[in-house]
């Protein structure tokens, strides 16, 4: 009789035990799924302790495990990249290009390829060229009509020498547009080979509501005719949402890191998102993205880009030409002369005039030349008669 009375209690215990087992199995399954798909790869346990070791003490199978982890990372990166591309294509930019010469057309082809709408304006009539590229063209520098295109970004693709004049023409039209519409003013981007010069002009003359991105694609139609992959794209987030980055606040070795932290901290705004979408164009083409202050850029450029053009121009004045016994080194010299002299003298002059470090480069080159010649004369004079 007592055993019969205990049966309901036994049934309850069995049910309770069954539920505990089911709960344990569910938790184990959930943790396994989290570890496989959600938990960062570098937190996953590395089962090397259970592996046997060879005579050198290296775990057998370690390389295979690392290859598997590498494959997982590649798959994860590809998934993220596809999601990023889908997001970018959901919200294409409307990009205005001021100056539709060779470099403006060079950029426009890639902008269109990535499904962005492009509107170009220039003094010369490039209507036929633009139509063939799928670009809307506005002739005669009609800035009022240009700004009616609901532009997200304006890229100033004009020469160094005409940059200030172009900005002085554009600024009043932007100011007028800001008064007559509730739409946010476009992000203004420069692409000059010098950076402090355009930065100062843009900050001085553009309306305070205009975001500014100073950039330097360190390539052009000739050097990037086979694509942009691996080529340097330098940029500074100069002003976003009314916040101007001050490169003088920190020592140079901390400027790059601090700039990104200051400009991108806080909630994600439309201005920040627009900057990132524009930068993504260059990222997706495989550019090496280099974040530098305009000051740092000009310091580096004087001893890289300007001295390259300077040497090319100097050697070009020598009247060098191919010979039947050219070495590879001399062939490279001829290529340097050809590529630098193919650019306009205005570009070369702009690199000199508007980079505050260029004269130091010229003086250092003169001193180096004098020192080399002096060393040659010393050795010659030391030889026995």
C-alpha positions as CSV (number, residue, x, y, z in Angstrom):
1,X,0.0,0.0,0.0
2,X,2.8,2.4,0.9
3,X,4.6,1.8,-2.4
4,X,1.4,2.6,-4.3
5,X,1.1,5.9,-2.4
6,X,4.7,6.9,-3.3
7,X,4.2,6.4,-7.1
8,X,3.1,10.0,-7.8
9,X,6.1,11.3,-6.0
10,X,8.5,9.0,-8.0
11,X,6.8,10.2,-11.2
12,X,7.5,13.8,-10.1
13,X,11.2,13.1,-9.5
14,X,11.5,11.4,-12.9
15,X,9.9,14.4,-14.6
16,X,12.2,16.8,-12.7
17,X,15.3,14.7,-13.6
18,X,14.2,14.6,-17.3
19,X,13.8,18.3,-17.4
20,X,17.2,18.9,-15.9
21,X,18.8,16.6,-18.5
22,X,17.0,18.4,-21.3
23,X,18.0,21.7,-20.0
24,X,21.7,20.6,-19.8
25,X,21.6,19.3,-23.4
26,X,20.0,22.6,-24.6
27,X,22.7,24.7,-22.9
28,X,25.5,22.5,-24.3
29,X,24.0,22.8,-27.8
30,X,23.6,26.6,-27.5
31,X,27.2,27.1,-26.2
32,X,28.6,24.9,-29.0
33,X,26.6,27.0,-31.6
34,X,27.8,30.3,-30.0
35,X,31.5,29.1,-30.0
36,X,31.3,28.1,-33.7
37,X,29.4,31.0,-35.2
38,X,29.3,34.0,-32.8
39,X,32.3,33.8,-30.5
40,X,35.4,35.6,-31.9
41,X,37.8,33.2,-33.5
42,X,40.7,34.2,-31.3
43,X,38.7,33.2,-28.2
44,X,38.2,29.7,-29.4
45,X,40.1,27.0,-27.6
46,X,43.1,25.6,-29.5
47,X,43.1,21.9,-29.0
48,X,46.9,21.6,-29.3
49,X,47.5,19.9,-25.9
50,X,45.8,16.7,-27.2
51,X,48.0,16.6,-30.2
52,X,51.2,14.5,-30.4
53,X,54.5,16.2,-30.8
54,X,57.4,15.4,-33.2
55,X,61.1,15.3,-32.2
56,X,61.4,19.1,-32.3
57,X,58.5,19.5,-29.8
58,X,56.1,21.0,-32.5
59,X,52.6,19.8,-32.2
60,X,51.6,17.6,-35.1
61,X,48.5,19.0,-36.8
62,X,49.1,22.6,-35.7
63,X,49.6,23.8,-39.3
64,X,46.4,22.1,-40.4
65,X,44.5,23.7,-37.5
66,X,45.9,27.2,-38.4
67,X,44.9,26.7,-42.1
68,X,41.4,25.8,-41.0
69,X,41.2,28.9,-38.8
70,X,42.6,31.0,-41.7
71,X,39.9,29.6,-44.0
72,X,37.2,30.5,-41.5
73,X,38.5,34.0,-41.3
74,X,38.5,34.3,-45.1
75,X,34.9,33.1,-45.2
76,X,33.8,35.4,-42.4
77,X,35.6,38.4,-44.1
78,X,33.9,37.6,-47.5
79,X,30.5,37.5,-45.8
80,X,31.1,40.9,-44.1
81,X,32.3,42.3,-47.4
82,X,29.2,41.1,-49.3
83,X,27.0,42.6,-46.6
84,X,29.0,45.9,-46.9
85,X,28.6,46.0,-50.7
86,X,24.8,45.3,-50.4
87,X,24.5,48.2,-47.9
88,X,26.5,50.6,-50.1
89,X,24.4,49.8,-53.1
90,X,21.2,50.4,-51.2
91,X,22.3,54.0,-50.7
92,X,24.4,55.1,-53.6
93,X,25.9,58.6,-53.5
94,X,25.2,61.4,-55.9
95,X,28.7,62.8,-56.6
96,X,29.3,66.1,-58.2
97,X,32.7,66.6,-59.9
98,X,33.9,70.1,-60.5
99,X,36.5,70.0,-63.4
100,X,35.8,67.2,-65.8
101,X,39.3,67.0,-67.4
102,X,41.4,63.9,-67.5
103,X,41.5,63.2,-63.8
104,X,37.9,64.0,-63.3
105,X,36.9,61.6,-66.0
106,X,39.3,59.0,-64.5
107,X,37.5,59.1,-61.1
108,X,34.0,59.3,-62.7
109,X,34.5,55.9,-64.5
110,X,35.0,54.1,-61.1
111,X,32.2,56.1,-59.4
112,X,29.8,55.0,-62.1
113,X,31.1,51.4,-62.1
114,X,30.2,51.3,-58.4
115,X,26.6,52.4,-59.1
116,X,26.9,56.0,-57.9
117,X,25.2,58.8,-59.8
118,X,27.8,61.3,-61.1
119,X,27.1,64.9,-62.2
120,X,30.0,66.8,-63.8
121,X,30.6,70.5,-64.4
122,X,33.4,72.2,-66.2
123,X,34.3,75.3,-68.2
124,X,34.8,73.2,-71.4
125,X,32.1,71.2,-73.0
126,X,32.5,67.5,-72.3
127,X,28.9,66.5,-72.9
128,X,29.7,63.8,-75.4
129,X,32.4,62.2,-73.2
130,X,30.1,62.4,-70.2
131,X,27.1,60.9,-72.1
132,X,29.3,57.9,-73.1
133,X,30.2,57.3,-69.5
134,X,26.7,57.6,-68.1
135,X,27.5,61.0,-66.4
136,X,25.2,64.0,-66.3
137,X,27.2,67.0,-67.6
138,X,26.5,70.7,-66.9
139,X,28.4,73.1,-69.2
140,X,29.5,76.7,-68.5
141,X,30.1,76.4,-64.8
142,X,26.4,76.9,-64.0
143,X,26.8,76.3,-60.2
144,X,23.2,77.1,-59.4
145,X,22.0,74.3,-61.7
146,X,24.8,72.0,-60.5
147,X,23.7,72.4,-56.8
148,X,20.1,71.6,-57.7
149,X,21.1,68.0,-58.4
150,X,20.8,67.0,-54.7
151,X,24.5,66.3,-54.4
152,X,25.8,64.2,-51.5
153,X,29.5,64.9,-52.3
154,X,31.4,67.5,-54.4
155,X,34.8,66.5,-55.6
156,X,37.0,69.5,-56.7
157,X,39.1,68.0,-59.5
158,X,40.7,71.2,-60.7
159,X,44.4,72.2,-60.8
160,X,46.4,73.5,-57.9
161,X,46.7,76.9,-59.6
162,X,42.9,77.3,-60.1
163,X,41.8,75.8,-56.8
164,X,41.3,79.0,-54.8
165,X,39.4,80.7,-57.7
166,X,37.1,77.7,-58.0
167,X,36.4,77.6,-54.2
168,X,35.7,81.4,-54.2
169,X,33.1,80.8,-57.0
170,X,31.5,77.8,-55.3
171,X,31.3,79.2,-51.7
172,X,28.6,81.8,-52.4
173,X,26.4,79.3,-54.2
174,X,26.7,76.9,-51.3
175,X,25.8,79.6,-48.8
176,X,22.8,80.6,-50.9
177,X,21.7,76.9,-51.2
178,X,21.9,76.5,-47.4
179,X,19.4,79.3,-46.9
180,X,17.0,78.1,-49.5
181,X,16.7,74.4,-48.6
182,X,16.6,72.3,-45.5
183,X,18.8,69.7,-47.2
184,X,22.3,69.2,-45.6
185,X,25.1,70.8,-47.6
186,X,27.3,68.4,-49.6
187,X,30.6,67.0,-48.3
188,X,33.4,68.8,-50.2
189,X,36.4,66.8,-51.2
190,X,39.7,68.0,-52.6
191,X,42.1,65.7,-54.5
192,X,45.2,67.9,-54.9
193,X,48.8,66.8,-54.6
194,X,49.4,69.3,-51.8
195,X,47.3,69.4,-48.7
196,X,47.8,72.3,-46.4
197,X,47.0,74.8,-49.2
198,X,43.5,73.4,-50.1
199,X,42.8,72.7,-46.4
200,X,43.3,76.3,-45.4
201,X,41.2,77.6,-48.4
202,X,38.3,75.3,-47.7
203,X,38.2,76.0,-44.0
204,X,38.4,79.8,-44.6
205,X,35.8,80.2,-47.4
206,X,33.3,77.4,-47.3
207,X,30.1,77.7,-45.1
208,X,30.6,76.3,-41.6
209,X,27.9,73.7,-42.3
210,X,30.0,72.1,-45.1
211,X,31.9,68.9,-44.2
212,X,35.4,68.7,-45.6
213,X,37.5,65.7,-46.6
214,X,41.1,66.5,-47.8
215,X,42.4,63.6,-49.9
216,X,45.3,62.7,-52.2
217,X,44.9,59.7,-54.5
218,X,48.6,59.1,-55.1
219,X,48.0,57.8,-58.6
220,X,46.4,58.9,-61.9
221,X,45.2,57.7,-65.3
222,X,48.7,56.6,-66.3
223,X,50.0,54.9,-63.1
224,X,46.6,53.3,-62.4
225,X,45.6,52.2,-65.9
226,X,45.4,48.6,-64.7
227,X,43.4,49.3,-61.5
228,X,43.8,51.0,-58.2
229,X,44.6,47.9,-56.1
230,X,47.5,48.4,-53.7
231,X,47.9,52.2,-54.6
232,X,48.0,54.8,-51.8
233,X,45.0,56.9,-51.0
234,X,45.8,59.6,-48.3
235,X,43.0,61.3,-46.5
236,X,42.3,63.6,-43.5
237,X,38.8,64.0,-42.1
238,X,39.2,67.7,-41.9
239,X,35.7,68.8,-40.7
240,X,32.7,66.6,-39.9
241,X,29.5,67.9,-38.3
242,X,31.1,71.2,-37.5
243,X,34.0,69.7,-35.7
244,X,37.4,70.6,-37.2
245,X,40.3,68.4,-36.4
246,X,43.3,70.3,-35.1
247,X,46.6,68.6,-36.1
248,X,48.6,70.9,-33.8
249,X,47.1,69.4,-30.6
250,X,49.3,66.3,-30.6
251,X,52.8,65.2,-31.5
252,X,53.0,63.7,-35.0
253,X,53.3,60.1,-33.9
254,X,49.9,60.3,-32.2
255,X,48.1,62.4,-34.8
256,X,46.8,59.6,-37.0
257,X,45.3,57.5,-34.2
258,X,43.8,60.5,-32.4
259,X,42.2,61.9,-35.5
260,X,40.2,58.8,-36.1
261,X,39.1,58.6,-32.5
262,X,38.1,62.3,-32.2
263,X,36.3,62.5,-35.5
264,X,34.4,59.2,-35.3
265,X,33.5,59.1,-31.5
266,X,29.9,59.5,-30.5
267,X,26.8,58.5,-32.2
268,X,26.9,57.8,-36.0
269,X,25.5,60.8,-37.8
270,X,24.6,61.3,-41.4
271,X,27.8,63.3,-42.0
272,X,30.0,60.6,-40.6
273,X,28.1,57.9,-42.6
274,X,28.5,60.0,-45.8
275,X,32.2,60.3,-45.3
276,X,32.6,56.5,-44.8
277,X,30.5,55.7,-47.8
278,X,32.8,57.9,-50.0
279,X,35.9,56.4,-48.5
280,X,34.5,53.0,-49.2
281,X,34.7,53.7,-53.0
282,X,38.5,53.7,-52.7
283,X,38.6,50.8,-50.3
284,X,36.5,48.6,-52.6
285,X,39.0,49.3,-55.4
286,X,41.7,47.9,-53.2
287,X,43.5,51.2,-52.4
288,X,45.9,51.2,-49.4
289,X,44.1,53.7,-47.2
290,X,46.5,56.0,-45.4
291,X,45.1,58.4,-42.8
292,X,47.5,61.4,-42.3
293,X,47.2,65.0,-41.3
294,X,47.7,67.5,-44.1
295,X,50.8,68.8,-42.4
296,X,52.3,65.3,-42.3
297,X,51.4,64.7,-45.9
298,X,53.2,67.7,-47.2
299,X,56.3,66.9,-45.1
300,X,56.4,63.4,-46.7
301,X,55.4,64.5,-50.2
302,X,58.3,67.1,-50.4
303,X,60.8,64.3,-50.0
304,X,59.0,61.8,-52.2
305,X,56.6,63.2,-54.8
306,X,58.2,66.7,-55.3
307,X,61.8,65.4,-55.4
308,X,60.7,62.8,-58.0
309,X,59.3,65.5,-60.2
310,X,62.3,67.7,-59.6
311,X,64.8,65.1,-60.6
312,X,62.7,64.1,-63.6
313,X,62.7,67.7,-64.8
314,X,66.4,68.2,-64.1
315,X,67.3,65.0,-66.0
316,X,64.9,65.9,-68.8
317,X,67.0,69.1,-69.3
318,X,70.0,66.9,-70.0
319,X,68.5,65.7,-73.3
320,X,68.8,62.1,-72.3
321,X,67.8,59.5,-74.9
322,X,68.1,55.7,-75.4
323,X,71.4,54.2,-76.5
324,X,72.2,50.7,-77.8
325,X,73.9,49.7,-74.5
326,X,71.3,50.9,-72.0
327,X,71.3,49.3,-68.5
328,X,68.1,48.6,-66.6
329,X,69.0,51.5,-64.3
330,X,69.3,53.9,-67.2
331,X,66.0,52.6,-68.7
332,X,64.4,53.5,-65.3
333,X,65.9,57.0,-65.5
334,X,64.3,57.5,-68.9
335,X,61.0,56.3,-67.6
336,X,61.2,58.8,-64.7
337,X,61.9,61.6,-67.2
338,X,59.0,60.5,-69.4
339,X,56.4,60.2,-66.6
340,X,57.3,63.5,-64.9
341,X,57.6,65.6,-68.0
342,X,54.3,64.2,-69.3
343,X,52.6,66.1,-66.4
344,X,51.9,69.8,-66.9
345,X,54.4,72.3,-65.7
346,X,51.5,73.9,-63.7
347,X,51.4,70.7,-61.6
348,X,55.1,70.8,-61.0
349,X,55.0,74.5,-60.1
350,X,52.1,73.9,-57.8
351,X,54.0,71.2,-56.0
352,X,56.8,73.7,-55.5
353,X,54.8,76.9,-54.6
354,X,52.1,75.4,-52.4
355,X,54.1,72.9,-50.4
356,X,56.0,74.8,-47.6
357,X,58.6,72.1,-47.5
358,X,59.6,72.1,-51.2
359,X,62.3,74.8,-50.9
360,X,64.1,72.8,-48.2
361,X,64.1,69.8,-50.6
362,X,65.7,72.0,-53.4
363,X,68.4,73.3,-51.0
364,X,69.2,69.9,-49.7
365,X,69.5,68.6,-53.3
366,X,71.9,71.5,-54.1
367,X,74.0,70.7,-51.0
368,X,74.1,67.0,-51.8
369,X,75.2,67.8,-55.3
370,X,78.0,70.1,-54.1
371,X,79.1,67.5,-51.6
372,X,79.3,64.7,-54.1
373,X,81.3,66.8,-56.6
374,X,83.6,67.9,-53.8
375,X,84.3,64.3,-52.8
376,X,85.1,63.5,-56.4
377,X,87.6,66.4,-56.6
378,X,89.2,65.3,-53.3
379,X,89.8,61.8,-54.5
380,X,91.2,63.2,-57.8
381,X,93.6,65.6,-56.1
382,X,94.8,62.8,-53.8
383,X,95.9,60.6,-56.7
384,X,99.7,60.6,-57.5
385,X,100.7,62.6,-60.5
